[in-house]
Amino acid sequence: MDSTAKTVRCRSAFIVNTDNTGGNSGSPVFNSKGQLIGTAFDRNFEGLTGDIAFRPSSQRAACVDIRYTLFIIDKFAGASHIIDELTICEQ
């Protein structure tokens, strides 16, 4: 192992209580400032009722953190040219 390698910890997923339905995979998830923080990709079993009525007490959507998405685009997909075109806010 390279002794100069740096380990960075990054959350890769999070859950939110939102009205999610089939076909929403890839939908953007924004914070209260309107900043893109992730993309939705799945829902829990209780979320299946969201197609009829939203139940905030039990419905959850699984989301991938946008920082992890950017990491994958840059390091694994070899598409750093896409990253170069984005305006990224670091906080």
Beta strands, then each sheet from edge to edge (+ up, - down):
strand 1: 13-16
strand 2: 28-30
strand 3: 36-43
strand 4: 61-65
sheet 1: 1+ 4- 3+ 2-
end
